[in-house]
Amino acid sequence: MKLIVFSGFLGAGKTVTILSFAKWLLQKSTAGKDTSLVVLENEIGDVAYDKTMLKSRGLTVKNLLSGCICCTLSTDLPVQLGEIKAEYDPDYVIIEPTGAAFVDRIKQAVSYAGVDGRDVSIITVVDTSRMSKLMIVAPYLIENQIRNADILLLSKTDLTADKEVSEAKAIVDEFYNGTIIENTPYGIDDADAFWEKVIGRYGQF
């Protein structure tokens, strides 16, 4: 069971990106075996808004509510992963934490579930349209989400002024030297080609 964590601040485009990724992943098959996945959705409130969207696309979705999996629900995460393993035994679990989650703490919580670190991938979605402002209001959080990523997806580059995109890239370059993919499936017609490019750069999933 491999884990793929999609981090990023509120409104960066995580859910839309997950929908695109999940569709692509489910179309893949290995040695004639269909790919299976479960989405684990974490929302701070008591109502799972994103769950409705994800389930409407035919995905199996589980929720952790009323807290953040990197802190107040960190002990619940290993339990939930164990239950998902026992009930579904999926090939993949996609985790969408809250926008306020610190990625290094999620990595630690996941390790308590006995998941090998080599089976965990972190994808951080960076909102280029608000990067400068976010670095003012939540600098430590944004830096943490960037530094701990295996892959960075720069979202909304097709909707953002060139100057703001350049400023966002400069901030990213200050903290990160890993795999960077410009834009997300927001403005991409061929999602299959997009995710194949991500794998080509990153080398696994």
MDTraj code that builds the backbone (N, CA, C; nanometers):
import mdtraj as md
import numpy as np

residues = "MET LYS LEU ILE VAL PHE SER GLY PHE LEU GLY ALA GLY LYS THR VAL THR ILE LEU SER PHE ALA LYS TRP LEU LEU GLN LYS SER THR ALA GLY LYS ASP THR SER LEU VAL VAL LEU GLU ASN GLU ILE GLY ASP VAL ALA TYR ASP LYS THR MET LEU LYS SER ARG GLY LEU THR VAL LYS ASN LEU LEU SER GLY CYS ILE CYS CYS THR LEU SER THR ASP LEU PRO VAL GLN LEU GLY GLU ILE LYS ALA GLU TYR ASP PRO ASP TYR VAL ILE ILE GLU PRO THR GLY ALA ALA PHE VAL ASP ARG ILE LYS GLN ALA VAL SER TYR ALA GLY VAL ASP GLY ARG ASP VAL SER ILE ILE THR VAL VAL ASP THR SER ARG MET SER LYS LEU MET ILE VAL ALA PRO TYR LEU ILE GLU ASN GLN ILE ARG ASN ALA ASP ILE LEU LEU LEU SER LYS THR ASP LEU THR ALA ASP LYS GLU VAL SER GLU ALA LYS ALA ILE VAL ASP GLU PHE TYR ASN GLY THR ILE ILE GLU ASN THR PRO TYR GLY ILE ASP ASP ALA ASP ALA PHE TRP GLU LYS VAL ILE GLY ARG TYR GLY GLN PHE".split()
xyz = np.array([
    [0.0839, -0.1190, 0.0000],
    [0.0000, 0.0000, 0.0000],
    [0.0877, 0.1244, 0.0000],
    [0.0772, 0.2032, -0.1062],
    [0.1555, 0.3249, -0.1166],
    [0.0707, 0.4463, -0.0798],
    [0.1342, 0.5440, -0.0145],
    [0.0649, 0.6655, 0.0266],
    [0.1127, 0.7834, -0.0573],
    [0.0184, 0.8638, -0.1016],
    [0.0511, 0.9860, -0.1748],
    [-0.0204, 1.1006, -0.1045],
    [0.0560, 1.1917, -0.0476],
    [0.0020, 1.3043, 0.0281],
    [0.0036, 1.4286, -0.0597],
    [-0.1119, 1.4912, -0.0752],
    [-0.1214, 1.6162, -0.1494],
    [-0.1331, 1.7312, -0.0493],
    [-0.0262, 1.8059, -0.0309],
    [-0.0291, 1.9185, 0.0615],
    [-0.0434, 2.0495, -0.0160],
    [-0.0679, 2.1561, 0.0573],
    [-0.0835, 2.2867, -0.0056],
    [-0.1839, 2.3691, 0.0711],
    [-0.1681, 2.5006, 0.0654],
    [-0.2547, 2.5899, 0.1410],
    [-0.3966, 2.5866, 0.0861],
    [-0.4934, 2.6247, 0.1695],
    [-0.6337, 2.6288, 0.1306],
    [-0.6526, 2.7070, 0.0006],
    [-0.7193, 2.6445, -0.0968],
    [-0.7470, 2.7117, -0.2228],
    [-0.6393, 2.6964, -0.3282],
    [-0.5350, 2.6195, -0.2979],
    [-0.4260, 2.6026, -0.3946],
    [-0.4671, 2.5158, -0.5130],
    [-0.5677, 2.4297, -0.4918],
    [-0.6137, 2.3419, -0.5998],
    [-0.5877, 2.1952, -0.5747],
    [-0.5762, 2.1560, -0.4476],
    [-0.5451, 2.0167, -0.4150],
    [-0.6532, 1.9201, -0.4626],
    [-0.7795, 1.9522, -0.4341],
    [-0.8875, 1.8580, -0.4651],
    [-0.9019, 1.8354, -0.6144],
    [-0.8959, 1.9426, -0.6923],
    [-0.9037, 1.9304, -0.8382],
    [-0.7871, 1.8480, -0.8910],
    [-0.6699, 1.8703, -0.8346],
    [-0.5515, 1.7956, -0.8759],
    [-0.5642, 1.6485, -0.8399],
    [-0.6182, 1.6197, -0.7218],
    [-0.6392, 1.4811, -0.6801],
    [-0.7369, 1.4108, -0.7736],
    [-0.8425, 1.4787, -0.8132],
    [-0.9397, 1.4185, -0.9054],
    [-0.8725, 1.3781, -1.0356],
    [-0.7883, 1.4654, -1.0877],
    [-0.7170, 1.4360, -1.2128],
    [-0.6205, 1.3201, -1.1932],
    [-0.5455, 1.3232, -1.0823],
    [-0.4468, 1.2186, -1.0557],
    [-0.5136, 1.0830, -1.0343],
    [-0.6225, 1.0820, -0.9567],
    [-0.6915, 0.9566, -0.9281],
    [-0.7473, 0.8940, -1.0549],
    [-0.8032, 0.9746, -1.1416],
    [-0.8572, 0.9227, -1.2681],
    [-0.7466, 0.8575, -1.3496],
    [-0.6319, 0.9250, -1.3560],
    [-0.5183, 0.8707, -1.4318],
    [-0.4670, 0.7422, -1.3680],
    [-0.4564, 0.7431, -1.2346],
    [-0.4013, 0.6282, -1.1636],
    [-0.4907, 0.5055, -1.1795],
    [-0.6214, 0.5260, -1.1764],
    [-0.7145, 0.4145, -1.1880],
    [-0.7154, 0.3534, -1.3281],
    [-0.6704, 0.4312, -1.4251],
    [-0.6637, 0.3791, -1.5617],
    [-0.5408, 0.2924, -1.5842],
    [-0.4453, 0.3031, -1.4928],
    [-0.3245, 0.2222, -1.5042],
    [-0.3527, 0.0805, -1.4550],
    [-0.2792, -0.0127, -1.5048],
    [-0.2879, -0.1492, -1.4549],
    [-0.1495, -0.2114, -1.4615],
    [-0.1220, -0.2992, -1.3658],
    [0.0075, -0.3650, -1.3592],
    [-0.0128, -0.5158, -1.3713],
    [0.0489, -0.5743, -1.4708],
    [0.0403, -0.7198, -1.4926],
    [-0.1054, -0.7664, -1.4951],
    [-0.1894, -0.6859, -1.5602],
    [-0.3289, -0.7237, -1.5750],
    [-0.4146, -0.6991, -1.4526],
    [-0.3567, -0.6433, -1.3455],
    [-0.4309, -0.6188, -1.2220],
    [-0.4798, -0.4746, -1.2187],
    [-0.6090, -0.4561, -1.1939],
    [-0.6636, -0.3222, -1.1842],
    [-0.6050, -0.2494, -1.0632],
    [-0.5845, -0.1202, -1.0783],
    [-0.5339, -0.0380, -0.9689],
    [-0.6500, 0.0037, -0.8789],
    [-0.6307, -0.0060, -0.7471],
    [-0.7338, 0.0345, -0.6518],
    [-0.6792, 0.1440, -0.5609],
    [-0.7675, 0.2352, -0.5200],
    [-0.7216, 0.3423, -0.4312],
    [-0.8344, 0.3888, -0.3407],
    [-0.7941, 0.4486, -0.2290],
    [-0.8858, 0.5111, -0.1342],
    [-0.8333, 0.6515, -0.1073],
    [-0.9240, 0.7477, -0.0981],
    [-0.8860, 0.8848, -0.0652],
    [-0.9194, 0.9091, 0.0816],
    [-0.8215, 0.9558, 0.1577],
    [-0.8415, 0.9911, 0.2982],
    [-0.8432, 1.1426, 0.3084],
    [-0.9592, 1.1963, 0.3397],
    [-0.9823, 1.3406, 0.3394],
    [-0.9825, 1.3935, 0.4823],
    [-0.9018, 1.4974, 0.5075],
    [-0.8959, 1.5588, 0.6402],
    [-0.9459, 1.7027, 0.6320],
    [-1.0551, 1.7317, 0.7042],
    [-1.1075, 1.8680, 0.7089],
    [-1.1244, 1.9082, 0.8543],
    [-1.0958, 2.0355, 0.8828],
    [-1.0966, 2.0820, 1.0214],
    [-1.2375, 2.0880, 1.0781],
    [-1.3354, 2.1251, 0.9961],
    [-1.4730, 2.1368, 1.0438],
    [-1.5421, 2.0027, 1.0546],
    [-1.6716, 2.0074, 1.0824],
    [-1.7507, 1.8857, 1.0995],
    [-1.8203, 1.8420, 0.9712],
    [-1.8067, 1.9201, 0.8637],
    [-1.8726, 1.8884, 0.7379],
    [-1.7670, 1.8643, 0.6309],
    [-1.7782, 1.7532, 0.5591],
    [-1.6781, 1.7157, 0.4580],
    [-1.7215, 1.7640, 0.3207],
    [-1.6907, 1.8891, 0.2903],
    [-1.7319, 1.9462, 0.1622],
    [-1.6614, 1.8766, 0.0448],
    [-1.5298, 1.8584, 0.0556],
    [-1.4546, 1.7985, -0.0546],
    [-1.4914, 1.6519, -0.0747],
    [-1.5345, 1.5848, 0.0314],
    [-1.5718, 1.4437, 0.0202],
    [-1.6851, 1.4257, -0.0805],
    [-1.7811, 1.5188, -0.0788],
    [-1.8940, 1.5098, -0.1706],
    [-1.8470, 1.5160, -0.3146],
    [-1.7538, 1.6074, -0.3426],
    [-1.7003, 1.6210, -0.4779],
    [-1.6260, 1.4955, -0.5202],
    [-1.5425, 1.4431, -0.4320],
    [-1.4625, 1.3260, -0.4647],
    [-1.5496, 1.2019, -0.4841],
    [-1.6488, 1.1837, -0.3959],
    [-1.7360, 1.0666, -0.4068],
    [-1.8239, 1.0735, -0.5310],
    [-1.8576, 1.1966, -0.5735],
    [-1.9402, 1.2114, -0.6930],
    [-1.8672, 1.1628, -0.8176],
    [-1.7352, 1.1522, -0.8090],
    [-1.6556, 1.1010, -0.9207],
    [-1.6272, 0.9520, -0.9064],
    [-1.6961, 0.8865, -0.8139],
    [-1.6835, 0.7419, -0.8015],
    [-1.5687, 0.6938, -0.7161],
    [-1.5085, 0.7820, -0.6364],
    [-1.3946, 0.7430, -0.5544],
    [-1.4399, 0.6978, -0.4155],
    [-1.3650, 0.6049, -0.3576],
    [-1.3885, 0.5636, -0.2193],
    [-1.3198, 0.6638, -0.1282],
    [-1.3960, 0.7289, -0.0408],
    [-1.3428, 0.8379, 0.0411],
    [-1.3691, 0.8107, 0.1884],
    [-1.2671, 0.8269, 0.2702],
    [-1.2787, 0.8210, 0.4146],
    [-1.2429, 0.9582, 0.4709],
    [-1.2995, 0.9901, 0.5887],
    [-1.2781, 1.1229, 0.6456],
    [-1.2186, 1.1194, 0.7855],
    [-1.1338, 1.2184, 0.8125],
    [-1.0910, 1.2520, 0.9474],
    [-1.1324, 1.3976, 0.9681],
    [-1.2275, 1.4211, 1.0595],
    [-1.2844, 1.5539, 1.0771],
    [-1.2477, 1.6133, 1.2125],
    [-1.2782, 1.7419, 1.2267],
    [-1.2655, 1.8149, 1.3539],
    [-1.1231, 1.8166, 1.4075],
    [-1.0290, 1.8373, 1.3190],
    [-0.8901, 1.8474, 1.3613],
    [-0.7972, 1.8290, 1.2441],
    [-0.6677, 1.8461, 1.2680],
    [-0.5673, 1.8345, 1.1625],
    [-0.4814, 1.7112, 1.1875],
    [-0.4565, 1.6326, 1.0834],
    [-0.3826, 1.5068, 1.1007],
    [-0.2372, 1.5281, 1.1388],
    [-0.1872, 1.6511, 1.1277],
    [-0.0470, 1.6725, 1.1660],
    [-0.0334, 1.7057, 1.3145],
    [-0.1477, 1.7258, 1.3843],
    [-0.1378, 1.7586, 1.5270],
    [-0.2457, 1.6873, 1.6072],
    [-0.3678, 1.7452, 1.6159],
    [-0.4701, 1.6886, 1.7039],
    [-0.5159, 1.5494, 1.6612],
    [-0.5073, 1.5182, 1.5322],
    [-0.5506, 1.3871, 1.4842],
    [-0.4339, 1.2970, 1.4444],
    [-0.3132, 1.3321, 1.4880],
    [-0.1954, 1.2554, 1.4457],
    [-0.2007, 1.1103, 1.4927],
    [-0.2641, 1.0859, 1.6080],
    [-0.2762, 0.9481, 1.6553],
    [-0.3898, 0.8745, 1.5851],
    [-0.4857, 0.9497, 1.5308],
    [-0.5971, 0.8865, 1.4587],
    [-0.5555, 0.8393, 1.3195],
    [-0.4575, 0.9062, 1.2606],
    [-0.4166, 0.8729, 1.1247],
    [-0.3665, 0.7295, 1.1122],
    [-0.2735, 0.6822, 1.1969],
    [-0.2295, 0.5426, 1.1855],
    [-0.3447, 0.4433, 1.2022],
    [-0.4387, 0.4746, 1.2928],
    [-0.5539, 0.3866, 1.3135],
    [-0.6389, 0.3798, 1.1874],
    [-0.6652, 0.4966, 1.1268],
    [-0.7470, 0.5015, 1.0062],
    [-0.6793, 0.4278, 0.8917],
    [-0.5476, 0.4435, 0.8782],
    [-0.4752, 0.3722, 0.7726],
    [-0.4813, 0.2215, 0.7936],
    [-0.4734, 0.1789, 0.9199],
    [-0.4849, 0.0361, 0.9492],
    [-0.6220, -0.0182, 0.9115],
    [-0.7258, 0.0595, 0.9377],
    [-0.8617, 0.0173, 0.9032],
    [-0.8807, 0.0122, 0.7523],
    [-0.8229, 0.1091, 0.6806],
    [-0.8319, 0.1097, 0.5343],
    [-0.7606, -0.0121, 0.4762],
    [-0.6442, -0.0430, 0.5324],
    [-0.5685, -0.1602, 0.4873],
    [-0.6495, -0.2873, 0.5079],
    [-0.7117, -0.3008, 0.6250],
    [-0.7867, -0.4217, 0.6579],
    [-0.9137, -0.4350, 0.5732],
    [-0.9826, -0.3213, 0.5478],
    [-1.1108, -0.3271, 0.4783],
    [-1.0967, -0.3321, 0.3269],
    [-1.0002, -0.2542, 0.2722],
    [-0.9905, -0.2396, 0.1268],
    [-0.8627, -0.2975, 0.0675],
    [-0.7536, -0.2985, 0.1462],
    [-0.6224, -0.3398, 0.0974],
    [-0.5922, -0.2758, -0.0387],
    [-0.5980, -0.1421, -0.0486],
    [-0.5804, -0.0762, -0.1782],
    [-0.4338, -0.0705, -0.2197],
    [-0.4121, -0.0493, -0.3475],
    [-0.2760, -0.0272, -0.3956],
    [-0.2240, 0.1083, -0.3492],
    [-0.3154, 0.2064, -0.3458],
    [-0.2775, 0.3433, -0.3107],
    [-0.3774, 0.4044, -0.2130],
    [-0.3264, 0.4870, -0.1228],
    [-0.4105, 0.5752, -0.0419],
    [-0.3642, 0.7179, -0.0701],
    [-0.4571, 0.8001, -0.1179],
    [-0.4286, 0.9412, -0.1399],
    [-0.4770, 1.0182, -0.0180],
    [-0.3883, 1.0938, 0.0435],
    [-0.4234, 1.1707, 0.1629],
    [-0.4288, 1.3184, 0.1271],
    [-0.5428, 1.3818, 0.1570],
    [-0.5537, 1.5270, 0.1405],
    [-0.5675, 1.5899, 0.2788],
    [-0.4579, 1.6433, 0.3342],
    [-0.4652, 1.7071, 0.4649],
    [-0.5266, 1.8472, 0.4535],
    [-0.5491, 1.9106, 0.5657],
    [-0.5965, 2.0478, 0.5635],
    [-0.4874, 2.1390, 0.5074],
    [-0.5270, 2.2588, 0.4678],
    [-0.4289, 2.3535, 0.4161],
    [-0.3316, 2.4033, 0.5205],
    [-0.3627, 2.3763, 0.6489],
    [-0.2769, 2.4235, 0.7577],
    [-0.1849, 2.3147, 0.8113],
    [-0.1722, 2.2044, 0.7380],
    [-0.0940, 2.0904, 0.7876],
    [0.0551, 2.1066, 0.7607],
    [0.1364, 2.0725, 0.8596],
    [0.2818, 2.0689, 0.8456],
    [0.3216, 1.9300, 0.7959],
    [0.3876, 1.9253, 0.6826],
    [0.4131, 1.7982, 0.6151],
    [0.5076, 1.7080, 0.6936],
    [0.6064, 1.7634, 0.7606],
    [0.6999, 1.6795, 0.8354],
    [0.6282, 1.6035, 0.9472],
    [0.5246, 1.6650, 1.0034],
    [0.4481, 1.5979, 1.1094],
    [0.3619, 1.4856, 1.0514],
    [0.3130, 1.5058, 0.9296],
    [0.2360, 1.3992, 0.8641],
    [0.3271, 1.2795, 0.8380],
    [0.4492, 1.3054, 0.7911],
    [0.5447, 1.1974, 0.7679],
    [0.5668, 1.1170, 0.8954],
    [0.5797, 1.1877, 1.0075],
    [0.6027, 1.1199, 1.1346],
    [0.4814, 1.0365, 1.1741],
    [0.3608, 1.0938, 1.1583],
    [0.2389, 1.0212, 1.1934],
    [0.2225, 0.8968, 1.1070],
    [0.2556, 0.9073, 0.9794],
    [0.2448, 0.7935, 0.8879],
    [0.3403, 0.6818, 0.9287],
    [0.4566, 0.7201, 0.9766],
    [0.5553, 0.6187, 1.0162],
    [0.5037, 0.5329, 1.1306],
    [0.4157, 0.5898, 1.2144],
    [0.3587, 0.5128, 1.3250],
    [0.2665, 0.4024, 1.2748],
    [0.2202, 0.4152, 1.1498],
    [0.1334, 0.3129, 1.0916],
    [0.2139, 0.1992, 1.0308],
    [0.3459, 0.2077, 1.0409],
    [0.4318, 0.1031, 0.9878],
    [0.4534, 0.1100, 0.8386],
    [0.4229, 0.2250, 0.7781],
    [0.4415, 0.2419, 0.6339],
    [0.5870, 0.2762, 0.6056],
    [0.6495, 0.2020, 0.5153],
    [0.7879, 0.2277, 0.4759],
    [0.7960, 0.3649, 0.4105],
    [0.8934, 0.4456, 0.4513],
    [0.9098, 0.5793, 0.3953],
    [0.9260, 0.5797, 0.2448],
    [0.9769, 0.4688, 0.1889],
    [0.9937, 0.4596, 0.0436],
    [0.8595, 0.4462, -0.0278],
    [0.7541, 0.4151, 0.0479],
    [0.6205, 0.4011, -0.0102],
    [0.5352, 0.5255, 0.0119],
    [0.5986, 0.6359, 0.0505],
    [0.5272, 0.7614, 0.0743],
    [0.5796, 0.8691, -0.0201],
    [0.4895, 0.9319, -0.0927],
    [0.5262, 1.0431, -0.1813],
    [0.4494, 1.1676, -0.1383],
    [0.5184, 1.2801, -0.1351],
    [0.4575, 1.4073, -0.0964],
    [0.4513, 1.4992, -0.2178],
    [0.3302, 1.5386, -0.2549],
    [0.3115, 1.6341, -0.3642],
    [0.2544, 1.7620, -0.3045],
    [0.3262, 1.8712, -0.3169],
    [0.2779, 2.0000, -0.2663],
    [0.2317, 2.0871, -0.3821],
    [0.1092, 2.1366, -0.3716],
    [0.0522, 2.2248, -0.4723],
    [0.0739, 2.3692, -0.4261],
    [0.1490, 2.4444, -0.5037],
    [0.1863, 2.5816, -0.4687],
    [0.1008, 2.6797, -0.5480],
    [0.0290, 2.7643, -0.4771],
    [-0.0585, 2.8638, -0.5396],
    [0.0238, 2.9854, -0.5812],
    [0.0599, 2.9924, -0.7097],
    [0.1446, 3.1035, -0.7555],
    [0.0742, 3.2382, -0.7475],
    [-0.0584, 3.2385, -0.7485],
    [-0.1321, 3.3650, -0.7473],
    [-0.1290, 3.4336, -0.6114],
    [-0.0967, 3.3569, -0.5037],
    [-0.0989, 3.4139, -0.3680],
    [0.0294, 3.3901, -0.2905],
    [0.1325, 3.3426, -0.3557],
    [0.2524, 3.3010, -0.2845],
    [0.3134, 3.4133, -0.1995],
    [0.3284, 3.5306, -0.2569],
    [0.3900, 3.6419, -0.1830],
    [0.3097, 3.6769, -0.0587],
    [0.1770, 3.6780, -0.0703],
    [0.0915, 3.7105, 0.0441],
    [0.0972, 3.6009, 0.1489],
    [0.0976, 3.4752, 0.1044],
    [0.1013, 3.3640, 0.1991],
    [0.2326, 3.3607, 0.2767],
    [0.3397, 3.4031, 0.2142],
    [0.4683, 3.4060, 0.2827],
    [0.4727, 3.5138, 0.3900],
    [0.3786, 3.6066, 0.3840],
    [0.3685, 3.7101, 0.4875],
    [0.2844, 3.6600, 0.6042],
    [0.1724, 3.5934, 0.5738],
    [0.0793, 3.5528, 0.6804],
    [0.1127, 3.4158, 0.7400],
    [0.1780, 3.3278, 0.6624],
    [0.2074, 3.1923, 0.7133],
    [0.3417, 3.1424, 0.6598],
    [0.4498, 3.2153, 0.6853],
    [0.5793, 3.1795, 0.6242],
    [0.6317, 3.0424, 0.6658],
    [0.6200, 3.0052, 0.7933],
    [0.6749, 2.8781, 0.8403],
    [0.5976, 2.7600, 0.7830],
    [0.4662, 2.7754, 0.7723],
    [0.3834, 2.6698, 0.7161],
    [0.4152, 2.6481, 0.5687],
    [0.4196, 2.7559, 0.4919],
    [0.4456, 2.7454, 0.3484],
    [0.5849, 2.6879, 0.3234],
    [0.6833, 2.7346, 0.3993],
    [0.8194, 2.6820, 0.3843],
    [0.8224, 2.5327, 0.4154],
    [0.7510, 2.4914, 0.5198],
    [0.7473, 2.3505, 0.5576],
    [0.6862, 2.2652, 0.4473],
    [0.5775, 2.3129, 0.3881],
    [0.5112, 2.2378, 0.2813],
    [0.6004, 2.2267, 0.1582],
    [0.6817, 2.3286, 0.1336],
    [0.7712, 2.3269, 0.0178],
    [0.8923, 2.2375, 0.0438],
    [0.9585, 2.2579, 0.1567],
    [1.0820, 2.1853, 0.1865],
    [1.0609, 2.0335, 0.1927],
    [0.9454, 1.9902, 0.2380],
    [0.9221, 1.8469, 0.2598],
    [0.8568, 1.7772, 0.1422],
    [0.8450, 1.8456, 0.0291],
    [0.7810, 1.7868, -0.0884],
    [0.8787, 1.7017, -0.1690],
    [0.8259, 1.5952, -0.2284],
    [0.9005, 1.5207, -0.3292],
    [0.8777, 1.5827, -0.4667],
    [0.7567, 1.6355, -0.4853],
    [0.7195, 1.7013, -0.6103],
    [0.6469, 1.8306, -0.5773],
    [0.6798, 1.9372, -0.6483],
    [0.6065, 2.0634, -0.6374],
    [0.5301, 2.0870, -0.7667],
    [0.3997, 2.1112, -0.7548],
    [0.3187, 2.1514, -0.8693],
    [0.2843, 2.2981, -0.8529],
    [0.3262, 2.3799, -0.9465],
    [0.2957, 2.5230, -0.9409],
    [0.1596, 2.5462, -1.0040],
    [0.0595, 2.5759, -0.9227],
    [-0.0762, 2.5878, -0.9747],
    [-0.1073, 2.7298, -1.0208],
    [-0.2028, 2.7388, -1.1123],
    [-0.2589, 2.8652, -1.1609],
    [-0.1590, 2.9517, -1.2369],
    [-0.0521, 2.8917, -1.2897],
    [0.0437, 2.9722, -1.3661],
    [-0.0193, 3.0263, -1.4932],
    [-0.1234, 2.9578, -1.5434],
    [-0.1909, 3.0048, -1.6645],
    [-0.2923, 3.1146, -1.6344],
    [-0.3189, 3.1382, -1.5051],
    [-0.4178, 3.2384, -1.4649],
    [-0.3547, 3.3558, -1.3906],
    [-0.2239, 3.3527, -1.3750],
    [-0.1539, 3.4496, -1.2915],
    [-0.0584, 3.5339, -1.3744],
    [-0.0441, 3.6617, -1.3375],
    [0.0462, 3.7526, -1.4078],
    [0.1891, 3.7002, -1.4019],
    [0.2642, 3.7255, -1.5083],
    [0.4014, 3.6744, -1.5174],
    [0.4864, 3.7186, -1.3987],
    [0.4662, 3.8408, -1.3522],
    [0.5455, 3.8923, -1.2408],
    [0.5210, 3.8105, -1.1144],
    [0.3945, 3.7781, -1.0871],
    [0.3615, 3.7001, -0.9679],
    [0.4147, 3.5578, -0.9778],
    [0.4090, 3.5011, -1.0978],
    [0.4633, 3.3670, -1.1183],
    [0.6133, 3.3674, -1.0938],
    [0.6823, 3.4686, -1.1445],
    [0.8274, 3.4790, -1.1249],
    [0.8618, 3.4936, -0.9771],
    [0.7821, 3.5734, -0.9047],
    [0.8050, 3.5914, -0.7612],
    [0.7843, 3.4585, -0.6866],
    [0.6809, 3.3843, -0.7270],
    [0.6546, 3.2553, -0.6637],
    [0.7693, 3.1578, -0.6889],
    [0.8197, 3.1552, -0.8119],
    [0.9305, 3.0664, -0.8453],
    [1.0552, 3.1018, -0.7653],
    [1.0784, 3.2304, -0.7448],
    [1.1957, 3.2745, -0.6685],
    [1.1861, 3.2269, -0.5239],
    [1.0660, 3.2312, -0.4676],
    [1.0452, 3.1836, -0.3306],
    [1.0679, 3.0330, -0.3233],
    [1.0130, 2.9608, -0.4188],
    [1.0296, 2.8155, -0.4231],
    [1.1768, 2.7789, -0.4350],
    [1.2493, 2.8471, -0.5227],
    [1.3914, 2.8171, -0.5445],
    [1.4741, 2.8378, -0.4181],
    [1.4265, 2.9265, -0.3299],
    [1.4995, 2.9546, -0.2067],
    [1.4970, 2.8357, -0.1111],
    [1.3905, 2.7565, -0.1178],
    [1.3718, 2.6479, -0.0223],
    [1.3845, 2.5080, -0.0813],
    [1.3903, 2.4954, -0.2139],
    [1.3664, 2.3653, -0.2741],
    [1.4489, 2.3442, -0.3999],
    [1.5019, 2.2216, -0.4159],
    [1.5778, 2.1895, -0.5369],
    [1.5387, 2.0533, -0.5946],
    [1.4148, 2.0093, -0.5644],
    [1.3679, 1.8802, -0.6131],
    [1.2902, 1.8928, -0.7432],
    [1.1951, 1.8020, -0.7640],
    [1.1172, 1.7969, -0.8867],
    [1.0099, 1.9053, -0.8881],
    [1.0151, 1.9926, -0.9888],
    [0.9178, 2.1005, -1.0016],
    [0.8466, 2.0876, -1.1355],
    [0.7131, 2.0875, -1.1321],
    [0.6321, 2.0836, -1.2529],
    [0.5499, 2.2111, -1.2588],
    [0.5622, 2.2855, -1.3670],
    [0.4845, 2.4080, -1.3800],
    [0.3410, 2.3760, -1.4190],
    [0.2504, 2.4447, -1.3525],
    [0.1063, 2.4304, -1.3706],
    [0.0563, 2.2982, -1.3140],
    [-0.0751, 2.2852, -1.3067],
    [-0.1431, 2.1649, -1.2617],
    [-0.2466, 2.1318, -1.3676],
    [-0.3231, 2.0259, -1.3510],
    [-0.4222, 1.9917, -1.4541],
    [-0.5321, 2.0952, -1.4749],
    [-0.5315, 2.2057, -1.3979],
    [-0.6277, 2.3132, -1.4200],
    [-0.6360, 2.3502, -1.5683],
    [-0.5197, 2.3812, -1.6252],
    [-0.5181, 2.4326, -1.7614],
    [-0.4621, 2.3351, -1.8627],
    [-0.4699, 2.2058, -1.8342],
    [-0.4102, 2.1055, -1.9212],
    [-0.5185, 2.0144, -1.9768],
    [-0.5233, 2.0025, -2.1079],
    [-0.6248, 1.9198, -2.1724],
    [-0.5928, 1.7710, -2.1609],
    [-0.4659, 1.7373, -2.1739],
    [-0.4247, 1.5971, -2.1722],
    [-0.3652, 1.5621, -2.0362],
    [-0.4530, 1.5207, -1.9426],
    [-0.4070, 1.4884, -1.8073],
    [-0.3143, 1.3682, -1.8068],
    [-0.3368, 1.2724, -1.8985],
    [-0.2510, 1.1541, -1.9043],
    [-0.1062, 1.1944, -1.9323],
    [-0.0897, 1.2817, -2.0289],
    [0.0449, 1.3283, -2.0635],
    [0.1065, 1.4058, -1.9477],
    [0.0227, 1.4814, -1.8777],
    [0.0721, 1.5595, -1.7635],
    [0.1291, 1.4681, -1.6560],
    [0.0533, 1.3651, -1.6160],
    [0.1003, 1.2784, -1.5085],
    [0.2136, 1.1868, -1.5531],
    [0.2176, 1.1526, -1.6795],
    [0.3327, 1.0787, -1.7309],
    [0.4586, 1.1647, -1.7222],
    [0.4412, 1.2945, -1.7434],
    [0.5556, 1.3856, -1.7302],
    [0.6021, 1.3918, -1.5853],
    [0.5073, 1.3944, -1.4923],
    [0.5426, 1.3955, -1.3506],
    [0.6226, 1.2706, -1.3145],
    [0.5749, 1.1553, -1.3590],
    [0.6471, 1.0299, -1.3315],
    [0.7845, 1.0321, -1.3976],
    [0.7902, 1.0873, -1.5182],
    [0.9178, 1.0953, -1.5885],
    [1.0205, 1.1758, -1.5103],
    [0.9745, 1.2788, -1.4437],
    [1.0655, 1.3627, -1.3627],
    [1.0946, 1.2996, -1.2277],
    [0.9903, 1.2427, -1.1658],
    [1.0015, 1.1929, -1.0285],
    [1.0498, 1.0487, -1.0238],
    [0.9980, 0.9663, -1.1144],
    [1.0475, 0.8302, -1.1250],
    [0.9752, 0.7239, -1.0471],
    [0.8613, 0.7571, -0.9844],
    [0.7881, 0.6526, -0.9123],
    [0.6442, 0.6947, -0.8875],
    [0.5639, 0.5966, -0.8455],
    [0.4273, 0.6051, -0.7921],
    [0.3785, 0.4627, -0.7832],
])
top = md.Topology()
chain = top.add_chain()
for i, resn in enumerate(residues, 1):
    res = top.add_residue(resn, chain, resSeq=i)
    for name in ("N", "CA", "C"):
        top.add_atom(name, md.element.get_by_symbol(name[0]), res)
traj = md.Trajectory(xyz[None], top)
